[in-house]
Amino acid sequence: MKPRWKNRISSRSSIVLCTFALCACAVGPDYQPPKAPVQQSFVTPGDFDSGQPLLTWWQVLGDDNLTALVERAIKGANLDLQTASAHIREARAELGIAGAAELPTFNVSAQVSRDRYSRNSELFANLPFPNPLVQFTDYRAGFDASWEVDVFGHVRRSVEAADARLQSAQANLRDVRISVAAEVARTYITFRQTEAQITLVEADLASLQESARLVQMRFDAGNASELEVHRADASVQTQSALLANLQADKGATMDALAVLVGATPVEVAELLKPGLAVPTIRAERVAVGLPSDLLRRRPDVRRAERDLAAATADIGVATAELYPRFSLVGNFGSDSVHPGEFWQHASRTWSLAPQVSLPIFGRGRLTSEVSAREASRDAAVSAYQKIVLQALSDTEAAMIRYDRARARLTALEQVATQLDANATLVRREFEEGRSSRIDLLDAERQARQAEEQRVDATGNQATELIALYKALGGGWDDAGPTTLGGTDVRSTSNPMTEANAESSKASGGGR
């Protein structure tokens, strides 16, 4: 027969074990990463590589000035990135607030008060002795503590939701970083395009002015009609208007670039080296990877998946409100009206009390709250599935546009080469006296117009390449932490996309 004290120990141990078992329970659905409809390869034909896209894709354009501007923006100068970084700090603080509820709270208090009670109050009316002490100084000090025993997982689900929202904010920063890099590069290319077009249009304007002068001379000599004079003058005015428009576009583009890199227009004018050519693409083949890699790499997909995880945890938080909440509350201190007796044993006060609260009335409201959180979770599932499909669609469309832009550039390069050769022949004929000055000006103008189209096609190809890399989610490091403005943004794992990647590899997915 066991001694009685051993039975008490066994009974207390059972109570402790049962308490821990209850604490391990968390109501509400456990998060399960959704299945994504991932195809094994991209369907767009073209000269693409199945390797991983470049991290610093802007270096493909071979422009050091562009590289410096992009890196300035993504390292924290861009204000949108600073805003996203602040949201990460906010989410991290919210996680700290949610996690603090798992620990007991302690409060220390001290008080010295001068009190006087009414002799005619109910406190003294029935005292059996006269002249009780009604005025005194009270000395009081102590501490109180409380701890909510998270039996049904209210706190744990709150921490889970806050952690998912922190990871969502981190993914949002990466998404903004990709967008900023792409926008800086696109705006820079537009600036260089406009700059090159201004140079060509200025040459065209000088040529048209020369042609108009020659037509006027022929008209004065009676060898040209007044209609030809009007047409020549109209061409000069049209070209002048085009030049003015391009000059305005150049200034507007420079201002937009200044906002993107976090600088004033004066500062960005100093950063831009004048007279550089439109960036050209050096890579023959563009690496696009596999669709499974795309979903793991794109931050907007990660953000949607983390938002879904947070919405799922919110259901557990709302469900836990339907169950009892248990707390332990206690306090300890000393209270005395005589300073010399403050530390005596008789002055000590303490209390220890378990508390339980259970919602009885208003459960309809709490049940509706659970239903609302479930609907929010369903909406997050739909949003996630839409973003996955949008990511695949964006990439396929960007691949098509880039492939067509490359073909257009190839054709226009041939046209420019042919018209340049034609201008050379006409110049030779002019020097030999077999062609007029106007014929030479027209041939040179046609060659410049073809060059304008080639410059436009070069910039368009570079712009479509930027759009392709943006769709691929290129521009941030998936292997390690990224620091921005003092914020440490660490790469978070995505079980869903990792599982899809493994499935794709196992099935022999590839191009």
C-alpha positions as CSV (number, residue, x, y, z in Angstrom):
1,M,0.0,0.0,0.0
2,K,1.4,3.4,-1.0
3,P,1.9,6.0,1.6
4,R,-0.6,8.9,1.6
5,W,2.0,11.5,0.6
6,K,2.9,9.5,-2.4
7,N,-0.7,9.4,-3.5
8,R,-0.9,13.2,-3.1
9,I,2.2,13.6,-5.3
10,S,0.8,11.2,-7.9
11,S,-2.5,13.1,-7.9
12,R,-0.7,16.5,-8.3
13,S,1.5,15.1,-11.1
14,S,-1.6,13.9,-12.9
15,I,-3.1,17.4,-12.6
16,V,0.0,19.0,-13.9
17,L,0.2,16.6,-16.8
18,C,-3.4,17.1,-17.7
19,T,-2.9,20.9,-17.6
20,F,0.0,20.6,-20.0
21,A,-2.0,18.3,-22.2
22,L,-4.8,20.9,-22.3
23,C,-2.2,23.7,-23.1
24,A,-1.0,21.7,-26.1
25,C,-4.5,21.9,-27.6
26,A,-5.3,24.8,-30.0
27,V,-8.8,25.0,-31.5
28,G,-9.5,26.1,-35.0
29,P,-8.1,24.6,-38.3
30,D,-4.4,23.8,-38.6
31,Y,-2.9,25.6,-41.6
32,Q,-2.3,23.4,-44.7
33,P,-0.4,25.0,-47.6
34,P,-2.7,25.0,-50.7
35,K,-2.0,23.0,-53.8
36,A,-1.1,25.2,-56.7
37,P,-1.8,24.2,-60.3
38,V,1.8,24.3,-61.6
39,Q,2.6,23.2,-65.2
40,Q,5.8,21.4,-65.9
41,S,7.1,24.0,-68.4
42,F,6.2,27.2,-70.1
43,V,4.2,26.9,-73.3
44,T,5.6,29.9,-75.1
45,P,8.0,29.0,-77.9
46,G,11.2,31.0,-78.3
47,D,14.9,31.0,-77.6
48,F,14.7,30.7,-73.8
49,D,16.9,28.8,-71.3
50,S,15.5,26.6,-68.5
51,G,18.3,27.8,-66.1
52,Q,17.7,30.2,-63.2
53,P,17.2,33.9,-64.1
54,L,19.9,36.3,-63.2
55,L,19.7,37.9,-59.8
56,T,21.1,41.3,-60.8
57,W,19.4,41.2,-64.2
58,W,20.0,44.9,-64.9
59,Q,23.7,44.1,-65.5
60,V,22.7,42.3,-68.7
61,L,22.1,45.6,-70.2
62,G,25.8,46.5,-69.9
63,D,25.3,50.1,-68.7
64,D,27.2,51.1,-65.6
65,N,25.2,54.3,-65.2
66,L,22.0,52.2,-65.1
67,T,23.5,49.7,-62.6
68,A,24.5,52.6,-60.3
69,L,21.0,54.1,-60.3
70,V,19.2,50.8,-59.7
71,E,21.5,49.8,-56.9
72,R,21.1,53.2,-55.3
73,A,17.3,52.8,-55.4
74,I,17.1,49.3,-54.1
75,K,19.6,49.9,-51.2
76,G,17.1,52.2,-49.5
77,A,17.0,55.5,-51.3
78,N,13.6,54.8,-52.8
79,L,10.8,56.0,-50.5
80,D,8.4,53.1,-51.4
81,L,11.1,50.7,-50.1
82,Q,11.4,52.8,-46.9
83,T,7.7,52.6,-46.4
84,A,7.7,48.8,-46.9
85,S,10.6,48.5,-44.5
86,A,8.7,50.5,-41.9
87,H,5.7,48.1,-42.3
88,I,8.1,45.2,-41.5
89,R,9.2,46.9,-38.2
90,E,5.5,47.4,-37.4
91,A,4.7,43.7,-38.1
92,R,7.6,42.6,-36.0
93,A,6.4,44.8,-33.1
94,E,2.9,43.3,-33.5
95,L,4.4,39.8,-33.2
96,G,6.2,40.9,-30.1
97,I,2.9,42.1,-28.6
98,A,1.2,38.9,-29.4
99,G,4.0,36.8,-28.1
100,A,4.1,38.7,-24.8
101,A,0.7,37.3,-23.9
102,E,2.3,33.9,-23.5
103,L,4.3,35.1,-20.4
104,P,3.1,36.2,-17.0
105,T,2.7,39.9,-16.3
106,F,4.2,41.5,-13.2
107,N,3.4,44.9,-11.8
108,V,5.1,46.6,-8.8
109,S,3.3,49.3,-6.9
110,A,4.0,51.5,-3.9
111,Q,1.7,54.1,-2.2
112,V,1.8,56.5,0.7
113,S,-1.6,58.1,1.4
114,R,-3.1,60.4,4.1
115,D,-6.6,59.1,4.9
116,R,-9.5,60.3,7.0
117,Y,-12.8,58.4,7.5
118,S,-16.1,59.7,8.7
119,R,-16.9,58.8,12.4
120,N,-20.6,58.6,11.4
121,S,-20.0,56.2,8.5
122,E,-21.1,52.6,8.5
123,L,-17.5,51.6,9.2
124,F,-17.5,53.1,12.7
125,A,-21.2,53.4,13.6
126,N,-21.3,50.0,15.4
127,L,-17.8,49.9,17.0
128,P,-18.0,49.0,20.7
129,F,-15.3,51.5,21.7
130,P,-15.3,55.3,21.5
131,N,-13.0,57.6,19.6
132,P,-11.6,55.2,16.9
133,L,-8.7,56.3,14.8
134,V,-10.1,57.9,11.7
135,Q,-7.2,59.9,10.4
136,F,-3.9,58.2,9.6
137,T,-1.1,57.8,7.0
138,D,-1.2,54.5,5.1
139,Y,2.0,52.9,3.8
140,R,1.5,50.2,1.1
141,A,3.8,48.4,-1.3
142,G,3.8,45.1,-3.2
143,F,3.5,43.4,-6.6
144,D,0.8,41.6,-8.5
145,A,1.0,39.0,-11.2
146,S,-1.3,37.4,-13.7
147,W,-0.9,34.7,-16.3
148,E,-3.4,33.4,-18.8
149,V,-3.2,29.6,-19.2
150,D,-3.5,29.2,-23.0
151,V,-5.7,26.1,-22.8
152,F,-7.5,26.4,-26.1
153,G,-4.7,28.2,-28.1
154,H,-6.1,31.8,-28.2
155,V,-2.6,33.2,-27.7
156,R,-0.8,30.6,-29.8
157,R,-3.1,31.3,-32.8
158,S,-2.6,35.0,-32.3
159,V,1.2,34.5,-32.4
160,E,0.8,32.3,-35.5
161,A,-1.3,35.0,-37.3
162,A,1.2,37.7,-36.3
163,D,4.2,35.7,-37.5
164,A,2.5,35.0,-40.9
165,R,1.8,38.7,-41.3
166,L,5.4,39.5,-40.5
167,Q,6.5,37.1,-43.3
168,S,3.9,38.7,-45.6
169,A,5.4,42.1,-44.9
170,Q,8.8,40.8,-45.7
171,A,7.6,39.4,-49.0
172,N,5.9,42.7,-49.7
173,L,9.3,44.4,-49.3
174,R,10.9,42.0,-51.8
175,D,8.0,42.6,-54.2
176,V,8.4,46.4,-53.9
177,R,12.2,46.0,-54.5
178,I,11.6,44.1,-57.7
179,S,9.1,46.7,-58.9
180,V,11.4,49.6,-58.0
181,A,14.4,48.0,-59.8
182,A,12.2,47.4,-62.9
183,E,10.8,50.9,-62.9
184,V,14.2,52.6,-62.5
185,A,15.5,50.6,-65.4
186,R,12.5,51.2,-67.6
187,T,12.5,54.9,-66.9
188,Y,16.3,55.1,-67.5
189,I,15.9,53.4,-70.9
190,T,13.0,55.8,-71.8
191,F,15.3,58.7,-70.9
192,R,18.1,57.3,-73.2
193,Q,15.6,56.7,-76.0
194,T,14.3,60.2,-75.7
195,E,17.8,61.6,-75.6
196,A,18.8,59.7,-78.8
197,Q,15.6,60.7,-80.5
198,I,16.2,64.4,-79.8
199,T,19.6,64.1,-81.4
200,L,18.1,62.5,-84.5
201,V,15.2,64.9,-84.7
202,E,17.5,67.9,-84.4
203,A,19.4,66.6,-87.4
204,D,16.1,66.0,-89.3
205,L,15.0,69.5,-88.4
206,A,18.2,71.0,-89.8
207,S,17.8,68.8,-93.0
208,L,14.2,69.9,-93.4
209,Q,15.1,73.6,-92.9
210,E,17.8,73.1,-95.6
211,S,15.3,71.5,-97.9
212,A,12.8,74.3,-97.3
213,R,15.4,76.8,-98.2
214,L,16.2,75.0,-101.4
215,V,12.5,74.7,-102.4
216,Q,12.1,78.5,-101.7
217,M,15.1,79.2,-104.0
218,R,13.5,77.0,-106.7
219,F,10.2,78.8,-106.2
220,D,11.9,82.1,-106.6
221,A,13.5,80.9,-109.8
222,G,10.1,79.6,-111.0
223,N,11.0,76.0,-110.8
224,A,8.7,75.0,-107.9
225,S,5.1,75.6,-107.0
226,E,3.7,77.4,-104.0
227,L,2.3,74.1,-102.8
228,E,5.8,72.6,-102.6
229,V,6.9,75.7,-100.5
230,H,3.9,75.2,-98.1
231,R,4.7,71.5,-97.8
232,A,8.3,72.1,-97.0
233,D,7.4,74.8,-94.4
234,A,4.8,72.5,-92.8
235,S,7.4,69.7,-92.5
236,V,9.7,72.1,-90.7
237,Q,7.0,73.2,-88.2
238,T,5.9,69.6,-87.6
239,Q,9.5,68.6,-86.8
240,S,9.9,71.6,-84.5
241,A,6.7,70.6,-82.6
242,L,8.0,67.0,-82.3
243,L,11.3,68.3,-81.0
244,A,9.6,70.4,-78.4
245,N,7.5,67.5,-77.3
246,L,10.6,65.2,-76.9
247,Q,12.4,67.8,-74.9
248,A,9.4,68.0,-72.5
249,D,9.3,64.2,-72.3
250,K,13.1,64.2,-71.4
251,G,12.5,66.6,-68.5
252,A,9.5,64.7,-67.2
253,T,11.4,61.4,-67.5
254,M,14.3,62.8,-65.5
255,D,11.9,64.1,-62.8
256,A,10.3,60.6,-62.6
257,L,13.7,59.0,-62.3
258,A,14.6,61.4,-59.5
259,V,11.6,60.3,-57.4
260,L,12.5,56.6,-58.0
261,V,16.1,57.0,-56.8
262,G,15.3,59.3,-53.9
263,A,17.0,62.4,-55.3
264,T,16.2,65.9,-56.4
265,P,16.1,66.7,-60.2
266,V,19.4,68.6,-59.8
267,E,21.0,65.6,-58.1
268,V,19.7,63.1,-60.7
269,A,20.9,65.4,-63.5
270,E,24.4,65.0,-62.0
271,L,24.0,61.2,-61.8
272,L,23.0,60.9,-65.4
273,K,26.0,60.8,-67.7
274,P,25.0,62.7,-70.9
275,G,25.1,61.2,-74.4
276,L,25.1,57.5,-73.6
277,A,23.5,55.1,-76.0
278,V,20.3,53.2,-75.4
279,P,21.3,50.0,-73.4
280,T,21.5,46.9,-75.6
281,I,21.0,43.3,-74.6
282,R,24.2,41.2,-74.5
283,A,22.7,37.8,-73.6
284,E,21.7,35.6,-76.5
285,R,19.4,33.4,-74.5
286,V,17.3,34.5,-71.5
287,A,17.0,32.1,-68.6
288,V,13.5,31.8,-67.4
289,G,13.6,28.6,-65.2
290,L,10.6,26.4,-64.5
291,P,7.0,27.3,-63.5
292,S,7.6,25.6,-60.1
293,D,10.7,27.8,-59.6
294,L,8.6,30.9,-60.6
295,L,6.1,30.4,-57.7
296,R,8.8,29.9,-55.2
297,R,10.7,33.0,-56.5
298,R,7.9,35.5,-56.9
299,P,7.3,37.5,-53.7
300,D,3.7,38.3,-54.4
301,V,2.9,34.6,-54.4
302,R,4.6,34.2,-51.1
303,R,2.8,37.2,-49.7
304,A,-0.6,35.7,-50.8
305,E,0.3,32.4,-49.2
306,R,1.3,34.0,-45.9
307,D,-1.9,36.1,-45.9
308,L,-3.8,32.8,-46.3
309,A,-1.8,31.4,-43.3
310,A,-2.7,34.4,-41.2
311,A,-6.4,34.2,-42.2
312,T,-6.4,30.6,-41.2
313,A,-4.9,31.4,-37.8
314,D,-7.5,34.1,-37.3
315,I,-10.2,31.4,-37.4
316,G,-8.5,29.8,-34.4
317,V,-8.4,33.1,-32.5
318,A,-12.1,33.6,-33.1
319,T,-13.0,30.0,-32.2
320,A,-11.0,30.2,-28.9
321,E,-13.3,33.0,-27.8
322,L,-16.1,30.5,-27.6
323,Y,-14.2,28.5,-25.0
324,P,-13.4,29.2,-21.3
325,R,-10.3,31.3,-20.6
326,F,-8.3,30.4,-17.5
327,S,-6.0,32.8,-15.6
328,L,-4.0,32.8,-12.4
329,V,-4.0,36.0,-10.5
330,G,-2.0,36.8,-7.3
331,N,-0.5,39.6,-5.3
332,F,1.8,40.0,-2.4
333,G,2.7,43.1,-0.3
334,S,2.8,44.9,3.0
335,D,0.2,47.4,4.4
336,S,0.6,49.4,7.6
337,V,-0.3,52.7,9.2
338,H,2.9,52.8,11.2
339,P,6.2,53.0,9.3
340,G,8.0,51.0,11.9
341,E,5.7,48.1,11.5
342,F,5.7,48.0,7.7
343,W,8.2,45.1,7.4
344,Q,6.6,43.0,10.2
345,H,4.9,39.7,9.4
346,A,1.6,41.0,10.5
347,S,1.6,43.7,7.8
348,R,1.9,41.2,5.0
349,T,-1.0,40.8,2.5
350,W,-1.3,38.3,-0.2
351,S,-3.9,36.5,-2.4
352,L,-3.8,33.8,-5.0
353,A,-6.9,33.0,-7.1
354,P,-7.6,31.1,-10.3
355,Q,-10.1,32.7,-12.6
356,V,-12.2,31.4,-15.4
357,S,-14.4,33.3,-17.8
358,L,-16.9,31.7,-20.2
359,P,-19.1,33.7,-22.6
360,I,-22.7,32.8,-22.1
361,F,-24.6,35.7,-23.6
362,G,-23.4,37.0,-26.9
363,R,-22.3,33.7,-28.3
364,G,-24.2,34.5,-31.4
365,R,-21.9,37.4,-32.0
366,L,-18.8,35.2,-31.4
367,T,-20.2,32.5,-33.7
368,S,-20.7,35.1,-36.4
369,E,-17.1,36.3,-35.9
370,V,-15.9,32.7,-36.6
371,S,-18.0,32.6,-39.7
372,A,-16.6,36.0,-40.8
373,R,-13.0,34.7,-40.3
374,E,-13.8,31.6,-42.3
375,A,-15.1,33.7,-45.1
376,S,-12.0,35.8,-45.0
377,R,-9.9,32.6,-45.2
378,D,-11.9,31.5,-48.3
379,A,-11.3,34.9,-49.9
380,A,-7.6,34.5,-49.2
381,V,-7.6,31.1,-50.9
382,S,-9.2,32.6,-54.0
383,A,-6.8,35.5,-54.0
384,Y,-3.9,33.1,-53.7
385,Q,-5.1,31.0,-56.6
386,K,-5.6,34.1,-58.7
387,I,-2.1,35.4,-58.0
388,V,-0.7,32.0,-59.0
389,L,-2.5,32.0,-62.3
390,Q,-1.6,35.7,-62.8
391,A,2.1,34.9,-62.2
392,L,2.0,32.2,-64.9
393,S,0.0,34.4,-67.3
394,D,2.3,37.4,-66.8
395,T,5.4,35.4,-67.5
396,E,4.0,33.7,-70.6
397,A,2.8,37.1,-72.0
398,A,6.2,38.7,-71.2
399,M,8.0,35.9,-73.0
400,I,5.9,36.5,-76.1
401,R,6.4,40.2,-76.1
402,Y,10.1,39.9,-75.6
403,D,10.4,37.4,-78.4
404,R,8.4,39.6,-80.8
405,A,10.4,42.7,-79.7
406,R,13.6,40.9,-80.5
407,A,12.3,39.9,-84.0
408,R,11.1,43.5,-84.7
409,L,14.6,44.8,-83.7
410,T,16.3,42.4,-86.1
411,A,14.0,43.5,-89.0
412,L,14.5,47.2,-88.3
413,E,18.3,46.8,-88.1
414,Q,18.2,45.3,-91.6
415,V,16.1,48.3,-92.8
416,A,18.4,50.8,-91.2
417,T,21.4,49.1,-92.7
418,Q,19.8,49.2,-96.2
419,L,18.7,52.8,-96.0
420,D,22.1,53.8,-94.6
421,A,23.7,52.1,-97.7
422,N,21.2,53.9,-99.9
423,A,22.1,57.3,-98.4
424,T,25.8,56.5,-99.1
425,L,25.0,55.7,-102.8
426,V,23.0,58.9,-103.2
427,R,25.8,61.0,-101.6
428,R,28.2,59.4,-104.1
429,E,25.9,60.3,-107.0
430,F,25.5,63.8,-105.6
431,E,29.3,64.2,-105.5
432,E,29.4,63.0,-109.1
433,G,26.7,65.4,-110.1
434,R,24.1,62.7,-110.9
435,S,21.7,63.6,-108.0
436,S,20.5,66.9,-106.5
437,R,21.0,68.3,-103.0
438,I,17.4,67.7,-102.2
439,D,17.7,64.0,-103.2
440,L,20.6,63.7,-100.8
441,L,18.8,65.4,-98.0
442,D,15.8,63.1,-98.5
443,A,18.0,59.9,-98.5
444,E,19.8,61.0,-95.4
445,R,16.5,61.8,-93.7
446,Q,15.1,58.4,-94.6
447,A,18.2,56.8,-93.1
448,R,17.8,58.8,-89.9
449,Q,14.1,57.9,-89.6
450,A,15.1,54.2,-89.9
451,E,17.7,54.8,-87.2
452,E,15.0,56.4,-85.0
453,Q,12.9,53.3,-85.5
454,R,15.9,51.1,-84.7
455,V,16.6,53.1,-81.5
456,D,12.9,52.8,-80.5
457,A,13.1,49.0,-81.1
458,T,16.3,48.7,-79.1
459,G,14.7,50.4,-76.2
460,N,11.5,48.4,-76.6
461,Q,13.4,45.1,-76.5
462,A,15.2,46.2,-73.3
463,T,11.9,47.3,-71.8
464,E,10.3,44.0,-72.6
465,L,13.3,42.2,-71.1
466,I,12.8,44.2,-67.9
467,A,9.1,43.2,-67.9
468,L,10.1,39.6,-68.3
469,Y,12.5,39.6,-65.4
470,K,9.9,41.4,-63.3
471,A,7.4,38.7,-64.1
472,L,10.0,36.1,-63.3
473,G,10.4,37.6,-59.8
474,G,14.1,38.4,-60.4
475,G,15.9,41.1,-58.4
476,W,16.2,39.8,-54.8
477,D,18.4,37.2,-53.2
478,D,16.5,34.0,-52.1
479,A,19.6,32.5,-50.4
480,G,20.2,34.9,-47.6
481,P,19.1,38.0,-45.6
482,T,18.6,41.3,-47.2
483,T,19.2,44.5,-45.2
484,L,17.4,47.6,-46.0
485,G,17.5,50.7,-43.9
486,G,18.4,48.7,-40.8
487,T,15.7,46.1,-41.3
488,D,16.9,42.5,-41.6
489,V,14.6,40.8,-44.1
490,R,15.2,37.1,-44.0
491,S,14.1,34.6,-46.6
492,T,11.1,32.6,-45.4
493,S,10.5,29.0,-46.5
494,N,7.3,28.3,-48.5
495,P,6.3,24.6,-47.9
496,M,3.8,24.7,-50.8
497,T,6.1,25.9,-53.5
498,E,9.0,23.7,-52.2
499,A,6.7,20.7,-52.4
500,N,5.6,21.7,-55.9
501,A,9.2,22.1,-57.0
502,E,10.1,18.6,-55.7
503,S,7.0,17.2,-57.4
504,S,8.0,18.9,-60.7
505,K,11.6,17.5,-60.5
506,A,10.4,14.1,-59.6
507,S,8.1,14.0,-62.6
508,G,10.9,15.1,-65.0
509,G,9.5,18.6,-65.5
510,G,11.6,20.7,-67.8
511,R,11.7,22.2,-71.2
